[in-house]
Amino acid sequence: MKLIKQGAEAKIYLADFSELYFDYPLKVIVKERIKKRYRIPEIDIKLRRERTIREARILHKAKELGVNVPYVFEVDTKNMIIVMEYIEGERLKELLERVSMEERLKICREVGRLIGRLHEGGIVHGDLTTSNMIMRNGKIYFIDFGLAEFDDTLEAQGVDLHLLKRAMESTHYKWFEEGFKEVLNGYEEVRGREKRVEIEEKIREIELRGRYRERKWIT
């Protein structure tokens, strides 16, 4: 196995599990939730086990909702490991910067549809960025559900989209306004006009809260 990423919560490995599962080469992601030494061991084990199980369940539910996500091969609750499909393709972060404006907006609209399906099914991703979206064979896959939750509240859904808006503004600042508008258009296709209005109002409210905190900190 090759370590390809290490964050605060988990180590991500790239491995070849063909010998264990299939008769042909298959790359997989092995995600291991790491111990937190500052936590009481019993609490640490409980939290890591719950989060491992929850992530696997969310990935399964997302597939049922028609969202392209990695397939889960194995969940090991003793070692806090998930073995899942490796999605090989191009991150939207880079792809969106090299295609035409027409293609960008088309992709953003599909991203909005997929987010709409997640939210309609009571899932918030928790880390919506174009770095966590991959184009493979013409289909957009969402990855990295480590912060995802089962939460159907307007607040959680508004935060989810607000984070994407901020990420797009930072990474795709030249055209993010048109792009995010298309995300909302795709979202509306799935959830309807009324829900789109509600979510836009919630995003504005969250933005105002952030500006208030910034002003308060400065003063």
HUCOR-V624425 format. One record per residue. RES is the residue in three letters. D_FIRST is the distance of its C-alpha to the first C-alpha in Angstrom with 2 decimals. Layout:
{{RES	D_FIRST} {RES	D_FIRST}}
This chain:
{{MET	0.00} {LYS	3.78} {LEU	6.63} {ILE	9.31} {LYS	12.01} {GLN	13.62} {GLY	16.99} {ALA	19.65} {GLU	18.62} {ALA	14.88} {LYS	11.40} {ILE	9.64} {TYR	5.98} {LEU	5.72} {ALA	4.60} {ASP	7.41} {PHE	9.56} {SER	12.61} {GLU	13.32} {LEU	13.56} {TYR	15.47} {PHE	17.09} {ASP	18.66} {TYR	17.35} {PRO	14.13} {LEU	12.75} {LYS	10.17} {VAL	9.65} {ILE	9.30} {VAL	8.44} {LYS	11.17} {GLU	12.04} {ARG	15.61} {ILE	16.24} {LYS	19.36} {LYS	22.47} {ARG	24.39} {TYR	27.59} {ARG	27.85} {ILE	29.49} {PRO	26.78} {GLU	28.35} {ILE	28.55} {ASP	25.01} {ILE	23.71} {LYS	26.17} {LEU	25.28} {ARG	21.51} {ARG	22.14} {GLU	24.75} {ARG	22.69} {THR	19.73} {ILE	22.33} {ARG	24.25} {GLU	21.50} {ALA	20.79} {ARG	24.57} {ILE	25.10} {LEU	22.67} {HIS	24.55} {LYS	27.87} {ALA	27.09} {LYS	26.53} {GLU	29.86} {LEU	31.48} {GLY	30.54} {VAL	27.95} {ASN	24.95} {VAL	21.79} {PRO	18.34} {TYR	18.76} {VAL	17.52} {PHE	16.18} {GLU	15.90} {VAL	17.10} {ASP	16.55} {THR	19.41} {LYS	19.04} {ASN	15.72} {MET	16.38} {ILE	13.45} {ILE	13.90} {VAL	11.94} {MET	13.62} {GLU	14.32} {TYR	12.99} {ILE	16.35} {GLU	16.60} {GLY	19.88} {GLU	21.89} {ARG	22.27} {LEU	25.90} {LYS	26.13} {GLU	26.29} {LEU	27.75} {LEU	30.71} {GLU	31.73} {ARG	32.17} {VAL	33.95} {SER	37.63} {MET	39.10} {GLU	39.99} {GLU	36.43} {ARG	35.18} {LEU	37.65} {LYS	36.81} {ILE	33.11} {CYS	34.15} {ARG	36.44} {GLU	33.73} {VAL	31.54} {GLY	34.61} {ARG	34.99} {LEU	31.45} {ILE	31.97} {GLY	35.30} {ARG	33.79} {LEU	31.40} {HIS	34.34} {GLU	36.67} {GLY	34.34} {GLY	34.19} {ILE	30.74} {VAL	30.21} {HIS	26.92} {GLY	27.36} {ASP	25.60} {LEU	27.17} {THR	26.51} {THR	26.16} {SER	22.70} {ASN	21.68} {MET	23.31} {ILE	22.04} {MET	24.31} {ARG	23.08} {ASN	25.76} {GLY	28.50} {LYS	27.27} {ILE	26.20} {TYR	23.22} {PHE	22.92} {ILE	19.57} {ASP	18.70} {PHE	21.11} {GLY	20.29} {LEU	23.92} {ALA	25.53} {GLU	28.48} {PHE	30.97} {ASP	33.99} {ASP	36.85} {THR	38.99} {LEU	40.35} {GLU	39.32} {ALA	35.59} {GLN	35.77} {GLY	37.74} {VAL	35.23} {ASP	32.43} {LEU	34.45} {HIS	35.72} {LEU	32.22} {LEU	31.61} {LYS	34.98} {ARG	34.23} {ALA	30.86} {MET	32.64} {GLU	35.48} {SER	33.21} {THR	31.03} {HIS	33.59} {TYR	36.77} {LYS	38.90} {TRP	38.95} {PHE	37.37} {GLU	40.73} {GLU	41.18} {GLY	37.53} {PHE	37.64} {LYS	40.97} {GLU	39.40} {VAL	36.65} {LEU	39.56} {ASN	41.38} {GLY	38.48} {TYR	38.23} {GLU	41.95} {GLU	41.67} {VAL	39.65} {ARG	41.30} {GLY	44.78} {ARG	47.02} {GLU	47.85} {LYS	44.26} {ARG	43.59} {VAL	46.61} {GLU	45.47} {ILE	41.98} {GLU	43.44} {GLU	45.85} {LYS	43.10} {ILE	41.07} {ARG	44.28} {GLU	44.87} {ILE	41.41} {GLU	42.00} {LEU	45.40} {ARG	44.00} {GLY	41.60} {ARG	44.47} {TYR	46.65} {ARG	44.14} {GLU	43.81} {ARG	47.62} {LYS	47.99} {TRP	45.50} {ILE	47.35} {THR	50.75}}
